[in-house]
Amino acid sequence: MDTKSKILFWIFVVLIVLSTSASYHRFIVLQDYLVAYEGECDPYTQVCFIGCEDDECISEYYYSQMEKYAPNVFEQCGKDITDCEKAYVCLSEDGEKCSITFCNPEVDGDACEELTEEDYVEEEDSAEYSDSTSEDTEVLNGTEDTVETEEFDNNETNRIIENI
Amino acid sequence: MICNFFIEPSYFFFVSDAPDLLYYSHIPSAIVALLIGIFVYLNARQLLLNRLLFILSICFSLWVIVSLISWTNIHSDFLLFTWTFYGILSSLISILSIYFVSVFLNKEDISFTQKTTLFILLLPVLIFASSNLSLSGFDVTNCDAFIYEGFLFKAYHTFLGILAMVWIFILVIKKYFVSDYIQKKQILFLGLGIELFLFAFFTAVFLGTYLTTLGLFSDSRLEFYGLFGMDIFMVFIAILIVRFKTFNVGLLASQALVVALVILVGSQFTFNFTTTSNVLTAVTLILTGVVGIILMRSVKREVKQREQLEVLTEQLSKANERLKILDKMKSEFVSIASHQLRSPLTSIRGYASMLAEGSYGKLPEKAAEAAANIAESSKYMALSIEDYLNVSRIEAGNMKYEWSDFNLKNEAEKIVDEMRPVAMKKGLVMVFRSGCDGSGMIHADIGKTRQVIMNLLDNSMKYTPSGTITVVAHDDVKTMKMYVTIQDTGVGMRKETLEEVFDKFVRAKNANQINVTGTGLGLFVAKKMVTEMKGRVWAESEGEGKGSTFTVEFPLLPGNASVK
């Protein structure tokens, strides 16, 4: 290897070391980066993103997009933010490096959910209905005709709705 | 920060709920690349080409480790620190691939200008790797940084991958058309291997991560398939090593196959998660390893022996060629010397006979006896010289044959009649018998045939101190063969002597005790002549002291078999 090539090689090595050191300093020492996570969201008062608890998306949950500066989160909550309330609000000490983003139906489309009072009533009803049908099912357990069970269930459901 | 929805890995990247192909695509590929890289480097570390392949394999393995960490680790700071190496290592793989192929094709280091160009291409990646252009944040929910990757930075190092593919393609095509057949094959293997690797690697990684960033994929597991590109490249490298001894490395196909087999069996650990499977895999791995080592040693030993044999054969072949030349030179020398000797010898013999016979006046008895001895010795010397000349002619292919039809039985009888006085002088009885059903006609050179029979008779007389020499001419009309058999009651021969008695300069071990004048050429000349005349000659003896039988066989002429 000639001298010029050797110089080039050593510049390259120095740059690799500098680049690695800079990354280490920034991410490990200074923690100089933003962190994004799912924040709290009330679907009756805010437009929330819909999240799924499982792969089939049988049960849903609602969230907003939180973004904070990592050193601030560390200072407020430590390494784990699970039960840290400060992590889910923007405090004055966060300055501009904190944002809470709610779902925008125009941009995010079906990913958004905004509930009304009626939805709340329906939800309560379906919860009650769910309780009663489960009781009925328990009562009828052991009968041979499953079709009859279904008819009974439907009639019972209609009765509950009329009462409401 | 910690991704609290995910499990903490053990040893940086081992988790139980990892995606199916994660370890299988990563670990064996990295091990294969590292093994070949280290093997090539250790075998000829002075070669730049080997060093480049070694560095390339290290870069790839580091990339694999970074990938495994980013798939499994849950510490945001450590993940982001390692994440920055994606760009650096991808770019290094691209640049090193160009450098490696250039050195492979040109068999020398690239110029400083080319090195500077490659360095400049790499510079933006090194400068901006730790900046916001590369990475600005971390998504705790998904435990990755895809949404915070800078598009320009990512596009640039992907562009370097595409550039490497195009650059290498141009280099390979340009070199391919000016290379010979063997070089073309090597270029093809290397070009195809590295292009497939770069294509699979960069396409799968870019598409996998980019489509994840866009939200089209839930994660970037498409990149797993790109890593198999390295396995393909390493297969091509192994072919280059085994078939063409590239990288100055001697590796047997069996060794490469055993290592591949061990890696394949070992890679089952990456998708076995039950204790039974792991134990069975471990046992299979150990057995494969042991059997493989035995096999490799055996093959290595055989190959070494074969190589030694090849060297010996080559040396023998050269020695044989040299011997042929020397033999020809010797024949030429003998021929020239014999010609030079024959003429004066004829004069000596003639004058000695005339002196002994008293042509120049009556000599005293002792002087006449001396002259007769000179004449007799000259006669044997002349016969010896004639034998040497015949050998020279035979070996030089200059022996001329004058073909004609003649009666072998009659010729044999005549020869017996001519030689009987000599035999009687030695106290031997010479008998001729005929047992022919046909006329005894053959097609051969009459002079040479007579010489053969005379040689055989002379030989029998030399080695028969007393007793009878019986000459029998007989034929077999079924097989259309004519035979002359000379049977004596002489010293006989051992079985091993029978096999070599017709070779050049060969005489029986006890020959010198009986006769000192033989040259060991008479039977050799007889056999050569008979063979040239489409006949056969052989000797038989029941052992020393039990006499010998020499038989000459010629094809009987068709149409004469029934004639009595």
Contacts between the chains, C-beta under 8 A, distances in Angstrom:
chain1	res1	chain2	res2	distance
A	1	B	109	7.5
A	2	B	112	7.1
A	4	B	112	5.1
A	5	B	109	7.8
A	5	B	112	6.0
A	5	B	115	6.0
A	8	B	112	7.5
A	8	B	115	5.8
A	8	B	116	6.6
A	8	B	119	5.8
A	11	B	119	7.6
A	12	B	119	6.2
A	12	B	122	7.4
A	12	B	126	8.0
A	15	B	123	7.5
A	15	B	126	4.4
A	15	B	127	7.6
A	16	B	88	7.3
A	16	B	126	6.6
A	18	B	126	7.8
A	19	B	84	7.7
A	19	B	88	6.6
A	19	B	126	4.9
A	19	B	127	7.4
A	19	B	129	4.8
A	19	B	130	6.0
A	20	B	85	8.0
A	22	B	129	7.7
A	22	B	130	3.8
A	23	B	80	8.0
A	23	B	81	5.4
A	23	B	84	4.4
A	23	B	85	8.0
A	23	B	129	6.4
A	23	B	130	4.0
A	24	B	81	5.8
A	25	B	130	7.9
A	26	B	130	5.4
A	27	B	77	5.2
A	27	B	78	7.9
A	27	B	80	4.2
A	27	B	81	4.3
A	27	B	84	7.5
A	27	B	130	7.9
A	28	B	77	5.1
A	28	B	78	7.0
A	28	B	81	5.4
A	31	B	77	5.9
A	33	B	76	7.7
A	33	B	80	5.9
A	33	B	135	7.3
A	33	B	136	6.3
A	33	B	137	4.9
A	33	B	138	5.9
A	33	B	148	7.6
A	34	B	136	6.1
A	34	B	137	3.3
A	34	B	138	7.3
A	34	B	148	7.0
A	35	B	1	5.6
A	35	B	76	6.4
A	35	B	137	6.3
A	35	B	138	5.2
A	35	B	139	7.8
A	35	B	140	5.5
A	36	B	137	6.2
A	36	B	138	7.1
A	36	B	139	4.7
A	36	B	140	6.5
A	36	B	141	7.0
A	36	B	147	7.0
A	36	B	148	7.8
A	37	B	139	7.5
A	37	B	140	4.0
A	37	B	141	5.4
A	38	B	141	5.2
A	67	B	137	7.4
A	70	B	1	6.5
A	70	B	76	7.0
A	70	B	77	7.8
A	70	B	137	7.9
A	70	B	138	7.3
A	73	B	1	6.4
A	74	B	1	7.3
A	79	B	1	5.9
A	79	B	2	5.2
A	80	B	1	7.8
A	80	B	2	5.6
A	80	B	4	6.0
A	81	B	1	6.8
A	81	B	4	7.4
A	81	B	140	7.4
A	82	B	4	5.1
